[in-house]
Each structure stands twice: as structure tokens, then as C-alpha cells.
Amino acid sequence: MAKTLSELSQEYIEYLVQLGKSERTCYTYGMDLACLIKFFGPDLPVEKITALSLGKFFKSDVLLIHPKVNRPRAEITVAKNIRVVRQFCLWLYQTRVLDSLPLPKYIPLGRDASKLNA
């Protein structure tokens, strides 16, 4: 049975803990992934996430609008969230959960591109 977005995001946070990431980093990454879960729903099998659907998330109010104050999130916050989602997708690809990266072409891989061949 396919694992859900919620299950795999928790596994990713546990992976970060094993890498020795700080408690604060793990917490903020968890909050970033919670945004993704809010958009897609916790029970979605990750194989159902496509570049098109992820592109819709990157342009959605779930990501762009802060829910508590109903104002746009800071650009740096949005950029960090996109980076965390990109890293999560790369981890899913590297661990062979996904056969391909579901990232829109306009999302640069940057330094993370070197992880594709690792």
C-alpha cells in the first residue's frame, strides 16, 4: 500500500533528526510540510503529486497567505517553504519512493541538483 503524504513527511523529519539537524530546523521544516499537507490533504498517496499539482500549490493562498493575519507571507518565508518542499521531493526521489521529480520546471534545483546522482 502506498504511503501517504502525512506518513512520508513524518519520515522525512525523522531522517533530518538522524542527520543531526537542530530541533528548531526540524520544527520549521515540519511547519513547511504542514502547509503542503494542508493543500493536498494528509491521506494523499505521494505518487499522486505531479509537477502540475505542485505548481498549483506554489501559487496557492495556502502557501502565499498567512492564515492567522490574512496577509501575504514574506517573500523569504515563501522561498524557504518552496526550498523545503523541493528538498522533500528530492528525498522522495532518492529513496525511490517516487520514480521522477514532481517539480515544475521553473523551480531551480540549485545545489540540490548534485544530490540527484548521489
Phi and psi restraints in degrees (range 20) as a CNS / XPLOR table:
assign (resid 1 and name C) (resid 2 and name N)
       (resid 2 and name CA) (resid 2 and name C) 1.0 -68.5 20.0 2
assign (resid 2 and name N) (resid 2 and name CA)
       (resid 2 and name C) (resid 3 and name N) 1.0 141.6 20.0 2
assign (resid 2 and name C) (resid 3 and name N)
       (resid 3 and name CA) (resid 3 and name C) 1.0 -79.2 20.0 2
assign (resid 3 and name N) (resid 3 and name CA)
       (resid 3 and name C) (resid 4 and name N) 1.0 151.0 20.0 2
assign (resid 3 and name C) (resid 4 and name N)
       (resid 4 and name CA) (resid 4 and name C) 1.0 -88.1 20.0 2
assign (resid 4 and name N) (resid 4 and name CA)
       (resid 4 and name C) (resid 5 and name N) 1.0 166.0 20.0 2
assign (resid 4 and name C) (resid 5 and name N)
       (resid 5 and name CA) (resid 5 and name C) 1.0 -58.4 20.0 2
assign (resid 5 and name N) (resid 5 and name CA)
       (resid 5 and name C) (resid 6 and name N) 1.0 -42.0 20.0 2
assign (resid 5 and name C) (resid 6 and name N)
       (resid 6 and name CA) (resid 6 and name C) 1.0 -63.2 20.0 2
assign (resid 6 and name N) (resid 6 and name CA)
       (resid 6 and name C) (resid 7 and name N) 1.0 -46.4 20.0 2
assign (resid 6 and name C) (resid 7 and name N)
       (resid 7 and name CA) (resid 7 and name C) 1.0 -61.9 20.0 2
assign (resid 7 and name N) (resid 7 and name CA)
       (resid 7 and name C) (resid 8 and name N) 1.0 -45.6 20.0 2
assign (resid 7 and name C) (resid 8 and name N)
       (resid 8 and name CA) (resid 8 and name C) 1.0 -73.2 20.0 2
assign (resid 8 and name N) (resid 8 and name CA)
       (resid 8 and name C) (resid 9 and name N) 1.0 -30.8 20.0 2
assign (resid 8 and name C) (resid 9 and name N)
       (resid 9 and name CA) (resid 9 and name C) 1.0 -66.9 20.0 2
assign (resid 9 and name N) (resid 9 and name CA)
       (resid 9 and name C) (resid 10 and name N) 1.0 -36.7 20.0 2
assign (resid 9 and name C) (resid 10 and name N)
       (resid 10 and name CA) (resid 10 and name C) 1.0 -66.2 20.0 2
assign (resid 10 and name N) (resid 10 and name CA)
       (resid 10 and name C) (resid 11 and name N) 1.0 -40.9 20.0 2
assign (resid 10 and name C) (resid 11 and name N)
       (resid 11 and name CA) (resid 11 and name C) 1.0 -62.2 20.0 2
assign (resid 11 and name N) (resid 11 and name CA)
       (resid 11 and name C) (resid 12 and name N) 1.0 -37.5 20.0 2
assign (resid 11 and name C) (resid 12 and name N)
       (resid 12 and name CA) (resid 12 and name C) 1.0 -64.9 20.0 2
assign (resid 12 and name N) (resid 12 and name CA)
       (resid 12 and name C) (resid 13 and name N) 1.0 -42.4 20.0 2
assign (resid 12 and name C) (resid 13 and name N)
       (resid 13 and name CA) (resid 13 and name C) 1.0 -63.4 20.0 2
assign (resid 13 and name N) (resid 13 and name CA)
       (resid 13 and name C) (resid 14 and name N) 1.0 -41.4 20.0 2
assign (resid 13 and name C) (resid 14 and name N)
       (resid 14 and name CA) (resid 14 and name C) 1.0 -62.3 20.0 2
assign (resid 14 and name N) (resid 14 and name CA)
       (resid 14 and name C) (resid 15 and name N) 1.0 -37.9 20.0 2
assign (resid 14 and name C) (resid 15 and name N)
       (resid 15 and name CA) (resid 15 and name C) 1.0 -61.1 20.0 2
assign (resid 15 and name N) (resid 15 and name CA)
       (resid 15 and name C) (resid 16 and name N) 1.0 -42.6 20.0 2
assign (resid 15 and name C) (resid 16 and name N)
       (resid 16 and name CA) (resid 16 and name C) 1.0 -64.0 20.0 2
assign (resid 16 and name N) (resid 16 and name CA)
       (resid 16 and name C) (resid 17 and name N) 1.0 -38.3 20.0 2
assign (resid 16 and name C) (resid 17 and name N)
       (resid 17 and name CA) (resid 17 and name C) 1.0 -61.6 20.0 2
assign (resid 17 and name N) (resid 17 and name CA)
       (resid 17 and name C) (resid 18 and name N) 1.0 -44.1 20.0 2
assign (resid 17 and name C) (resid 18 and name N)
       (resid 18 and name CA) (resid 18 and name C) 1.0 -62.7 20.0 2
assign (resid 18 and name N) (resid 18 and name CA)
       (resid 18 and name C) (resid 19 and name N) 1.0 -30.8 20.0 2
assign (resid 18 and name C) (resid 19 and name N)
       (resid 19 and name CA) (resid 19 and name C) 1.0 -74.0 20.0 2
assign (resid 19 and name N) (resid 19 and name CA)
       (resid 19 and name C) (resid 20 and name N) 1.0 -10.9 20.0 2
assign (resid 19 and name C) (resid 20 and name N)
       (resid 20 and name CA) (resid 20 and name C) 1.0 90.9 20.0 2
assign (resid 20 and name N) (resid 20 and name CA)
       (resid 20 and name C) (resid 21 and name N) 1.0 17.3 20.0 2
assign (resid 20 and name C) (resid 21 and name N)
       (resid 21 and name CA) (resid 21 and name C) 1.0 -65.6 20.0 2
assign (resid 21 and name N) (resid 21 and name CA)
       (resid 21 and name C) (resid 22 and name N) 1.0 151.0 20.0 2
assign (resid 21 and name C) (resid 22 and name N)
       (resid 22 and name CA) (resid 22 and name C) 1.0 -67.2 20.0 2
assign (resid 22 and name N) (resid 22 and name CA)
       (resid 22 and name C) (resid 23 and name N) 1.0 159.2 20.0 2
assign (resid 22 and name C) (resid 23 and name N)
       (resid 23 and name CA) (resid 23 and name C) 1.0 -59.5 20.0 2
assign (resid 23 and name N) (resid 23 and name CA)
       (resid 23 and name C) (resid 24 and name N) 1.0 -39.9 20.0 2
assign (resid 23 and name C) (resid 24 and name N)
       (resid 24 and name CA) (resid 24 and name C) 1.0 -64.5 20.0 2
assign (resid 24 and name N) (resid 24 and name CA)
       (resid 24 and name C) (resid 25 and name N) 1.0 -43.1 20.0 2
assign (resid 24 and name C) (resid 25 and name N)
       (resid 25 and name CA) (resid 25 and name C) 1.0 -60.6 20.0 2
assign (resid 25 and name N) (resid 25 and name CA)
       (resid 25 and name C) (resid 26 and name N) 1.0 -47.4 20.0 2
assign (resid 25 and name C) (resid 26 and name N)
       (resid 26 and name CA) (resid 26 and name C) 1.0 -61.9 20.0 2
assign (resid 26 and name N) (resid 26 and name CA)
       (resid 26 and name C) (resid 27 and name N) 1.0 -38.7 20.0 2
assign (resid 26 and name C) (resid 27 and name N)
       (resid 27 and name CA) (resid 27 and name C) 1.0 -65.1 20.0 2
assign (resid 27 and name N) (resid 27 and name CA)
       (resid 27 and name C) (resid 28 and name N) 1.0 -48.2 20.0 2
assign (resid 27 and name C) (resid 28 and name N)
       (resid 28 and name CA) (resid 28 and name C) 1.0 -68.3 20.0 2
assign (resid 28 and name N) (resid 28 and name CA)
       (resid 28 and name C) (resid 29 and name N) 1.0 -36.9 20.0 2
assign (resid 28 and name C) (resid 29 and name N)
       (resid 29 and name CA) (resid 29 and name C) 1.0 -63.9 20.0 2
assign (resid 29 and name N) (resid 29 and name CA)
       (resid 29 and name C) (resid 30 and name N) 1.0 -39.2 20.0 2
assign (resid 29 and name C) (resid 30 and name N)
       (resid 30 and name CA) (resid 30 and name C) 1.0 -60.5 20.0 2
assign (resid 30 and name N) (resid 30 and name CA)
       (resid 30 and name C) (resid 31 and name N) 1.0 -40.0 20.0 2
assign (resid 30 and name C) (resid 31 and name N)
       (resid 31 and name CA) (resid 31 and name C) 1.0 -67.1 20.0 2
assign (resid 31 and name N) (resid 31 and name CA)
       (resid 31 and name C) (resid 32 and name N) 1.0 -38.1 20.0 2
assign (resid 31 and name C) (resid 32 and name N)
       (resid 32 and name CA) (resid 32 and name C) 1.0 -63.7 20.0 2
assign (resid 32 and name N) (resid 32 and name CA)
       (resid 32 and name C) (resid 33 and name N) 1.0 -42.7 20.0 2
assign (resid 32 and name C) (resid 33 and name N)
       (resid 33 and name CA) (resid 33 and name C) 1.0 -70.6 20.0 2
assign (resid 33 and name N) (resid 33 and name CA)
       (resid 33 and name C) (resid 34 and name N) 1.0 -27.4 20.0 2
assign (resid 33 and name C) (resid 34 and name N)
       (resid 34 and name CA) (resid 34 and name C) 1.0 -62.1 20.0 2
assign (resid 34 and name N) (resid 34 and name CA)
       (resid 34 and name C) (resid 35 and name N) 1.0 -33.7 20.0 2
assign (resid 34 and name C) (resid 35 and name N)
       (resid 35 and name CA) (resid 35 and name C) 1.0 -62.5 20.0 2
assign (resid 35 and name N) (resid 35 and name CA)
       (resid 35 and name C) (resid 36 and name N) 1.0 -44.9 20.0 2
assign (resid 35 and name C) (resid 36 and name N)
       (resid 36 and name CA) (resid 36 and name C) 1.0 -62.2 20.0 2
assign (resid 36 and name N) (resid 36 and name CA)
       (resid 36 and name C) (resid 37 and name N) 1.0 -43.4 20.0 2
assign (resid 36 and name C) (resid 37 and name N)
       (resid 37 and name CA) (resid 37 and name C) 1.0 -64.8 20.0 2
assign (resid 37 and name N) (resid 37 and name CA)
       (resid 37 and name C) (resid 38 and name N) 1.0 -39.0 20.0 2
assign (resid 37 and name C) (resid 38 and name N)
       (resid 38 and name CA) (resid 38 and name C) 1.0 -62.0 20.0 2
assign (resid 38 and name N) (resid 38 and name CA)
       (resid 38 and name C) (resid 39 and name N) 1.0 -39.0 20.0 2
assign (resid 38 and name C) (resid 39 and name N)
       (resid 39 and name CA) (resid 39 and name C) 1.0 -70.5 20.0 2
assign (resid 39 and name N) (resid 39 and name CA)
       (resid 39 and name C) (resid 40 and name N) 1.0 -48.4 20.0 2
assign (resid 39 and name C) (resid 40 and name N)
       (resid 40 and name CA) (resid 40 and name C) 1.0 -90.8 20.0 2
assign (resid 40 and name N) (resid 40 and name CA)
       (resid 40 and name C) (resid 41 and name N) 1.0 -23.3 20.0 2
assign (resid 40 and name C) (resid 41 and name N)
       (resid 41 and name CA) (resid 41 and name C) 1.0 94.9 20.0 2
assign (resid 41 and name N) (resid 41 and name CA)
       (resid 41 and name C) (resid 42 and name N) 1.0 144.9 20.0 2
assign (resid 41 and name C) (resid 42 and name N)
       (resid 42 and name CA) (resid 42 and name C) 1.0 -70.1 20.0 2
assign (resid 42 and name N) (resid 42 and name CA)
       (resid 42 and name C) (resid 43 and name N) 1.0 -23.7 20.0 2
assign (resid 42 and name C) (resid 43 and name N)
       (resid 43 and name CA) (resid 43 and name C) 1.0 -95.1 20.0 2
assign (resid 43 and name N) (resid 43 and name CA)
       (resid 43 and name C) (resid 44 and name N) 1.0 4.6 20.0 2
assign (resid 43 and name C) (resid 44 and name N)
       (resid 44 and name CA) (resid 44 and name C) 1.0 -69.5 20.0 2
assign (resid 44 and name N) (resid 44 and name CA)
       (resid 44 and name C) (resid 45 and name N) 1.0 127.5 20.0 2
assign (resid 44 and name C) (resid 45 and name N)
       (resid 45 and name CA) (resid 45 and name C) 1.0 -65.6 20.0 2
assign (resid 45 and name N) (resid 45 and name CA)
       (resid 45 and name C) (resid 46 and name N) 1.0 132.4 20.0 2
assign (resid 45 and name C) (resid 46 and name N)
       (resid 46 and name CA) (resid 46 and name C) 1.0 -61.0 20.0 2
assign (resid 46 and name N) (resid 46 and name CA)
       (resid 46 and name C) (resid 47 and name N) 1.0 -23.9 20.0 2
assign (resid 46 and name C) (resid 47 and name N)
       (resid 47 and name CA) (resid 47 and name C) 1.0 -63.4 20.0 2
assign (resid 47 and name N) (resid 47 and name CA)
       (resid 47 and name C) (resid 48 and name N) 1.0 -17.5 20.0 2
assign (resid 47 and name C) (resid 48 and name N)
       (resid 48 and name CA) (resid 48 and name C) 1.0 -83.2 20.0 2
assign (resid 48 and name N) (resid 48 and name CA)
       (resid 48 and name C) (resid 49 and name N) 1.0 -9.9 20.0 2
assign (resid 48 and name C) (resid 49 and name N)
       (resid 49 and name CA) (resid 49 and name C) 1.0 -79.4 20.0 2
assign (resid 49 and name N) (resid 49 and name CA)
       (resid 49 and name C) (resid 50 and name N) 1.0 126.9 20.0 2
assign (resid 49 and name C) (resid 50 and name N)
       (resid 50 and name CA) (resid 50 and name C) 1.0 -118.7 20.0 2
assign (resid 50 and name N) (resid 50 and name CA)
       (resid 50 and name C) (resid 51 and name N) 1.0 169.5 20.0 2
assign (resid 50 and name C) (resid 51 and name N)
       (resid 51 and name CA) (resid 51 and name C) 1.0 -60.8 20.0 2
assign (resid 51 and name N) (resid 51 and name CA)
       (resid 51 and name C) (resid 52 and name N) 1.0 -37.0 20.0 2
assign (resid 51 and name C) (resid 52 and name N)
       (resid 52 and name CA) (resid 52 and name C) 1.0 -66.3 20.0 2
assign (resid 52 and name N) (resid 52 and name CA)
       (resid 52 and name C) (resid 53 and name N) 1.0 -46.7 20.0 2
assign (resid 52 and name C) (resid 53 and name N)
       (resid 53 and name CA) (resid 53 and name C) 1.0 -68.9 20.0 2
assign (resid 53 and name N) (resid 53 and name CA)
       (resid 53 and name C) (resid 54 and name N) 1.0 -35.7 20.0 2
assign (resid 53 and name C) (resid 54 and name N)
       (resid 54 and name CA) (resid 54 and name C) 1.0 -67.8 20.0 2
assign (resid 54 and name N) (resid 54 and name CA)
       (resid 54 and name C) (resid 55 and name N) 1.0 -36.6 20.0 2
assign (resid 54 and name C) (resid 55 and name N)
       (resid 55 and name CA) (resid 55 and name C) 1.0 -60.9 20.0 2
assign (resid 55 and name N) (resid 55 and name CA)
       (resid 55 and name C) (resid 56 and name N) 1.0 -38.0 20.0 2
assign (resid 55 and name C) (resid 56 and name N)
       (resid 56 and name CA) (resid 56 and name C) 1.0 -65.6 20.0 2
assign (resid 56 and name N) (resid 56 and name CA)
       (resid 56 and name C) (resid 57 and name N) 1.0 -38.6 20.0 2
assign (resid 56 and name C) (resid 57 and name N)
       (resid 57 and name CA) (resid 57 and name C) 1.0 -61.3 20.0 2
assign (resid 57 and name N) (resid 57 and name CA)
       (resid 57 and name C) (resid 58 and name N) 1.0 -45.0 20.0 2
assign (resid 57 and name C) (resid 58 and name N)
       (resid 58 and name CA) (resid 58 and name C) 1.0 -63.6 20.0 2
assign (resid 58 and name N) (resid 58 and name CA)
       (resid 58 and name C) (resid 59 and name N) 1.0 -17.9 20.0 2
assign (resid 58 and name C) (resid 59 and name N)
       (resid 59 and name CA) (resid 59 and name C) 1.0 -109.1 20.0 2
assign (resid 59 and name N) (resid 59 and name CA)
       (resid 59 and name C) (resid 60 and name N) 1.0 5.6 20.0 2
assign (resid 59 and name C) (resid 60 and name N)
       (resid 60 and name CA) (resid 60 and name C) 1.0 -86.6 20.0 2
assign (resid 60 and name N) (resid 60 and name CA)
       (resid 60 and name C) (resid 61 and name N) 1.0 158.3 20.0 2
assign (resid 60 and name C) (resid 61 and name N)
       (resid 61 and name CA) (resid 61 and name C) 1.0 -65.1 20.0 2
assign (resid 61 and name N) (resid 61 and name CA)
       (resid 61 and name C) (resid 62 and name N) 1.0 -26.2 20.0 2
assign (resid 61 and name C) (resid 62 and name N)
       (resid 62 and name CA) (resid 62 and name C) 1.0 -57.3 20.0 2
assign (resid 62 and name N) (resid 62 and name CA)
       (resid 62 and name C) (resid 63 and name N) 1.0 -38.5 20.0 2
assign (resid 62 and name C) (resid 63 and name N)
       (resid 63 and name CA) (resid 63 and name C) 1.0 -88.3 20.0 2
assign (resid 63 and name N) (resid 63 and name CA)
       (resid 63 and name C) (resid 64 and name N) 1.0 -42.0 20.0 2
assign (resid 63 and name C) (resid 64 and name N)
       (resid 64 and name CA) (resid 64 and name C) 1.0 -86.4 20.0 2
assign (resid 64 and name N) (resid 64 and name CA)
       (resid 64 and name C) (resid 65 and name N) 1.0 -20.0 20.0 2
assign (resid 64 and name C) (resid 65 and name N)
       (resid 65 and name CA) (resid 65 and name C) 1.0 -114.1 20.0 2
assign (resid 65 and name N) (resid 65 and name CA)
       (resid 65 and name C) (resid 66 and name N) 1.0 129.5 20.0 2
assign (resid 65 and name C) (resid 66 and name N)
       (resid 66 and name CA) (resid 66 and name C) 1.0 -74.3 20.0 2
assign (resid 66 and name N) (resid 66 and name CA)
       (resid 66 and name C) (resid 67 and name N) 1.0 123.4 20.0 2
assign (resid 66 and name C) (resid 67 and name N)
       (resid 67 and name CA) (resid 67 and name C) 1.0 -68.2 20.0 2
assign (resid 67 and name N) (resid 67 and name CA)
       (resid 67 and name C) (resid 68 and name N) 1.0 -29.6 20.0 2
assign (resid 67 and name C) (resid 68 and name N)
       (resid 68 and name CA) (resid 68 and name C) 1.0 -76.7 20.0 2
assign (resid 68 and name N) (resid 68 and name CA)
       (resid 68 and name C) (resid 69 and name N) 1.0 -32.4 20.0 2
assign (resid 68 and name C) (resid 69 and name N)
       (resid 69 and name CA) (resid 69 and name C) 1.0 -113.1 20.0 2
assign (resid 69 and name N) (resid 69 and name CA)
       (resid 69 and name C) (resid 70 and name N) 1.0 -5.3 20.0 2
assign (resid 69 and name C) (resid 70 and name N)
       (resid 70 and name CA) (resid 70 and name C) 1.0 54.3 20.0 2
assign (resid 70 and name N) (resid 70 and name CA)
       (resid 70 and name C) (resid 71 and name N) 1.0 40.5 20.0 2
assign (resid 70 and name C) (resid 71 and name N)
       (resid 71 and name CA) (resid 71 and name C) 1.0 -129.6 20.0 2
assign (resid 71 and name N) (resid 71 and name CA)
       (resid 71 and name C) (resid 72 and name N) 1.0 160.7 20.0 2
assign (resid 71 and name C) (resid 72 and name N)
       (resid 72 and name CA) (resid 72 and name C) 1.0 -58.5 20.0 2
assign (resid 72 and name N) (resid 72 and name CA)
       (resid 72 and name C) (resid 73 and name N) 1.0 140.5 20.0 2
assign (resid 72 and name C) (resid 73 and name N)
       (resid 73 and name CA) (resid 73 and name C) 1.0 -70.9 20.0 2
assign (resid 73 and name N) (resid 73 and name CA)
       (resid 73 and name C) (resid 74 and name N) 1.0 156.2 20.0 2
assign (resid 73 and name C) (resid 74 and name N)
       (resid 74 and name CA) (resid 74 and name C) 1.0 -64.0 20.0 2
assign (resid 74 and name N) (resid 74 and name CA)
       (resid 74 and name C) (resid 75 and name N) 1.0 144.8 20.0 2
assign (resid 74 and name C) (resid 75 and name N)
       (resid 75 and name CA) (resid 75 and name C) 1.0 -55.7 20.0 2
assign (resid 75 and name N) (resid 75 and name CA)
       (resid 75 and name C) (resid 76 and name N) 1.0 -39.2 20.0 2
assign (resid 75 and name C) (resid 76 and name N)
       (resid 76 and name CA) (resid 76 and name C) 1.0 -65.2 20.0 2
assign (resid 76 and name N) (resid 76 and name CA)
       (resid 76 and name C) (resid 77 and name N) 1.0 -33.6 20.0 2
assign (resid 76 and name C) (resid 77 and name N)
       (resid 77 and name CA) (resid 77 and name C) 1.0 -68.8 20.0 2
assign (resid 77 and name N) (resid 77 and name CA)
       (resid 77 and name C) (resid 78 and name N) 1.0 -45.1 20.0 2
assign (resid 77 and name C) (resid 78 and name N)
       (resid 78 and name CA) (resid 78 and name C) 1.0 -62.8 20.0 2
assign (resid 78 and name N) (resid 78 and name CA)
       (resid 78 and name C) (resid 79 and name N) 1.0 -43.2 20.0 2
assign (resid 78 and name C) (resid 79 and name N)
       (resid 79 and name CA) (resid 79 and name C) 1.0 -61.6 20.0 2
assign (resid 79 and name N) (resid 79 and name CA)
       (resid 79 and name C) (resid 80 and name N) 1.0 -40.5 20.0 2
assign (resid 79 and name C) (resid 80 and name N)
       (resid 80 and name CA) (resid 80 and name C) 1.0 -65.6 20.0 2
assign (resid 80 and name N) (resid 80 and name CA)
       (resid 80 and name C) (resid 81 and name N) 1.0 -42.5 20.0 2
assign (resid 80 and name C) (resid 81 and name N)
       (resid 81 and name CA) (resid 81 and name C) 1.0 -61.8 20.0 2
assign (resid 81 and name N) (resid 81 and name CA)
       (resid 81 and name C) (resid 82 and name N) 1.0 -43.1 20.0 2
assign (resid 81 and name C) (resid 82 and name N)
       (resid 82 and name CA) (resid 82 and name C) 1.0 -62.2 20.0 2
assign (resid 82 and name N) (resid 82 and name CA)
       (resid 82 and name C) (resid 83 and name N) 1.0 -41.5 20.0 2
assign (resid 82 and name C) (resid 83 and name N)
       (resid 83 and name CA) (resid 83 and name C) 1.0 -62.1 20.0 2
assign (resid 83 and name N) (resid 83 and name CA)
       (resid 83 and name C) (resid 84 and name N) 1.0 -43.0 20.0 2
assign (resid 83 and name C) (resid 84 and name N)
       (resid 84 and name CA) (resid 84 and name C) 1.0 -64.7 20.0 2
assign (resid 84 and name N) (resid 84 and name CA)
       (resid 84 and name C) (resid 85 and name N) 1.0 -42.5 20.0 2
assign (resid 84 and name C) (resid 85 and name N)
       (resid 85 and name CA) (resid 85 and name C) 1.0 -64.1 20.0 2
assign (resid 85 and name N) (resid 85 and name CA)
       (resid 85 and name C) (resid 86 and name N) 1.0 -40.4 20.0 2
assign (resid 85 and name C) (resid 86 and name N)
       (resid 86 and name CA) (resid 86 and name C) 1.0 -60.3 20.0 2
assign (resid 86 and name N) (resid 86 and name CA)
       (resid 86 and name C) (resid 87 and name N) 1.0 -45.8 20.0 2
assign (resid 86 and name C) (resid 87 and name N)
       (resid 87 and name CA) (resid 87 and name C) 1.0 -64.4 20.0 2
assign (resid 87 and name N) (resid 87 and name CA)
       (resid 87 and name C) (resid 88 and name N) 1.0 -38.7 20.0 2
assign (resid 87 and name C) (resid 88 and name N)
       (resid 88 and name CA) (resid 88 and name C) 1.0 -62.0 20.0 2
assign (resid 88 and name N) (resid 88 and name CA)
       (resid 88 and name C) (resid 89 and name N) 1.0 -44.7 20.0 2
assign (resid 88 and name C) (resid 89 and name N)
       (resid 89 and name CA) (resid 89 and name C) 1.0 -63.4 20.0 2
assign (resid 89 and name N) (resid 89 and name CA)
       (resid 89 and name C) (resid 90 and name N) 1.0 -40.8 20.0 2
assign (resid 89 and name C) (resid 90 and name N)
       (resid 90 and name CA) (resid 90 and name C) 1.0 -62.4 20.0 2
assign (resid 90 and name N) (resid 90 and name CA)
       (resid 90 and name C) (resid 91 and name N) 1.0 -40.5 20.0 2
assign (resid 90 and name C) (resid 91 and name N)
       (resid 91 and name CA) (resid 91 and name C) 1.0 -63.2 20.0 2
assign (resid 91 and name N) (resid 91 and name CA)
       (resid 91 and name C) (resid 92 and name N) 1.0 -42.3 20.0 2
assign (resid 91 and name C) (resid 92 and name N)
       (resid 92 and name CA) (resid 92 and name C) 1.0 -61.2 20.0 2
assign (resid 92 and name N) (resid 92 and name CA)
       (resid 92 and name C) (resid 93 and name N) 1.0 -38.5 20.0 2
assign (resid 92 and name C) (resid 93 and name N)
       (resid 93 and name CA) (resid 93 and name C) 1.0 -71.2 20.0 2
assign (resid 93 and name N) (resid 93 and name CA)
       (resid 93 and name C) (resid 94 and name N) 1.0 -44.2 20.0 2
assign (resid 93 and name C) (resid 94 and name N)
       (resid 94 and name CA) (resid 94 and name C) 1.0 -65.1 20.0 2
assign (resid 94 and name N) (resid 94 and name CA)
       (resid 94 and name C) (resid 95 and name N) 1.0 -33.8 20.0 2
assign (resid 94 and name C) (resid 95 and name N)
       (resid 95 and name CA) (resid 95 and name C) 1.0 -88.2 20.0 2
assign (resid 95 and name N) (resid 95 and name CA)
       (resid 95 and name C) (resid 96 and name N) 1.0 7.6 20.0 2
assign (resid 95 and name C) (resid 96 and name N)
       (resid 96 and name CA) (resid 96 and name C) 1.0 64.2 20.0 2
assign (resid 96 and name N) (resid 96 and name CA)
       (resid 96 and name C) (resid 97 and name N) 1.0 22.7 20.0 2
assign (resid 96 and name C) (resid 97 and name N)
       (resid 97 and name CA) (resid 97 and name C) 1.0 -71.9 20.0 2
assign (resid 97 and name N) (resid 97 and name CA)
       (resid 97 and name C) (resid 98 and name N) 1.0 -38.3 20.0 2
assign (resid 97 and name C) (resid 98 and name N)
       (resid 98 and name CA) (resid 98 and name C) 1.0 -113.0 20.0 2
assign (resid 98 and name N) (resid 98 and name CA)
       (resid 98 and name C) (resid 99 and name N) 1.0 143.9 20.0 2
assign (resid 98 and name C) (resid 99 and name N)
       (resid 99 and name CA) (resid 99 and name C) 1.0 -83.5 20.0 2
assign (resid 99 and name N) (resid 99 and name CA)
       (resid 99 and name C) (resid 100 and name N) 1.0 -20.3 20.0 2
assign (resid 99 and name C) (resid 100 and name N)
       (resid 100 and name CA) (resid 100 and name C) 1.0 -147.7 20.0 2
assign (resid 100 and name N) (resid 100 and name CA)
       (resid 100 and name C) (resid 101 and name N) 1.0 161.1 20.0 2
assign (resid 100 and name C) (resid 101 and name N)
       (resid 101 and name CA) (resid 101 and name C) 1.0 -80.4 20.0 2
assign (resid 101 and name N) (resid 101 and name CA)
       (resid 101 and name C) (resid 102 and name N) 1.0 125.5 20.0 2
assign (resid 101 and name C) (resid 102 and name N)
       (resid 102 and name CA) (resid 102 and name C) 1.0 -89.3 20.0 2
assign (resid 102 and name N) (resid 102 and name CA)
       (resid 102 and name C) (resid 103 and name N) 1.0 41.4 20.0 2
assign (resid 102 and name C) (resid 103 and name N)
       (resid 103 and name CA) (resid 103 and name C) 1.0 -99.7 20.0 2
assign (resid 103 and name N) (resid 103 and name CA)
       (resid 103 and name C) (resid 104 and name N) 1.0 135.2 20.0 2
assign (resid 103 and name C) (resid 104 and name N)
       (resid 104 and name CA) (resid 104 and name C) 1.0 -60.2 20.0 2
assign (resid 104 and name N) (resid 104 and name CA)
       (resid 104 and name C) (resid 105 and name N) 1.0 150.9 20.0 2
assign (resid 104 and name C) (resid 105 and name N)
       (resid 105 and name CA) (resid 105 and name C) 1.0 -61.3 20.0 2
assign (resid 105 and name N) (resid 105 and name CA)
       (resid 105 and name C) (resid 106 and name N) 1.0 -24.8 20.0 2
assign (resid 105 and name C) (resid 106 and name N)
       (resid 106 and name CA) (resid 106 and name C) 1.0 -80.9 20.0 2
assign (resid 106 and name N) (resid 106 and name CA)
       (resid 106 and name C) (resid 107 and name N) 1.0 -1.8 20.0 2
assign (resid 106 and name C) (resid 107 and name N)
       (resid 107 and name CA) (resid 107 and name C) 1.0 -92.7 20.0 2
assign (resid 107 and name N) (resid 107 and name CA)
       (resid 107 and name C) (resid 108 and name N) 1.0 108.1 20.0 2
assign (resid 107 and name C) (resid 108 and name N)
       (resid 108 and name CA) (resid 108 and name C) 1.0 -71.0 20.0 2
assign (resid 108 and name N) (resid 108 and name CA)
       (resid 108 and name C) (resid 109 and name N) 1.0 142.8 20.0 2
assign (resid 108 and name C) (resid 109 and name N)
       (resid 109 and name CA) (resid 109 and name C) 1.0 -81.0 20.0 2
assign (resid 109 and name N) (resid 109 and name CA)
       (resid 109 and name C) (resid 110 and name N) 1.0 -25.2 20.0 2
assign (resid 109 and name C) (resid 110 and name N)
       (resid 110 and name CA) (resid 110 and name C) 1.0 55.2 20.0 2
assign (resid 110 and name N) (resid 110 and name CA)
       (resid 110 and name C) (resid 111 and name N) 1.0 -136.7 20.0 2
assign (resid 110 and name C) (resid 111 and name N)
       (resid 111 and name CA) (resid 111 and name C) 1.0 -64.5 20.0 2
assign (resid 111 and name N) (resid 111 and name CA)
       (resid 111 and name C) (resid 112 and name N) 1.0 -23.4 20.0 2
assign (resid 111 and name C) (resid 112 and name N)
       (resid 112 and name CA) (resid 112 and name C) 1.0 -68.6 20.0 2
assign (resid 112 and name N) (resid 112 and name CA)
       (resid 112 and name C) (resid 113 and name N) 1.0 -15.6 20.0 2
assign (resid 112 and name C) (resid 113 and name N)
       (resid 113 and name CA) (resid 113 and name C) 1.0 -60.5 20.0 2
assign (resid 113 and name N) (resid 113 and name CA)
       (resid 113 and name C) (resid 114 and name N) 1.0 -33.2 20.0 2
assign (resid 113 and name C) (resid 114 and name N)
       (resid 114 and name CA) (resid 114 and name C) 1.0 -65.3 20.0 2
assign (resid 114 and name N) (resid 114 and name CA)
       (resid 114 and name C) (resid 115 and name N) 1.0 -21.7 20.0 2
assign (resid 114 and name C) (resid 115 and name N)
       (resid 115 and name CA) (resid 115 and name C) 1.0 -75.4 20.0 2
assign (resid 115 and name N) (resid 115 and name CA)
       (resid 115 and name C) (resid 116 and name N) 1.0 -14.6 20.0 2
assign (resid 115 and name C) (resid 116 and name N)
       (resid 116 and name CA) (resid 116 and name C) 1.0 -67.9 20.0 2
assign (resid 116 and name N) (resid 116 and name CA)
       (resid 116 and name C) (resid 117 and name N) 1.0 -31.7 20.0 2
assign (resid 116 and name C) (resid 117 and name N)
       (resid 117 and name CA) (resid 117 and name C) 1.0 -95.7 20.0 2
assign (resid 117 and name N) (resid 117 and name CA)
       (resid 117 and name C) (resid 118 and name N) 1.0 -2.8 20.0 2
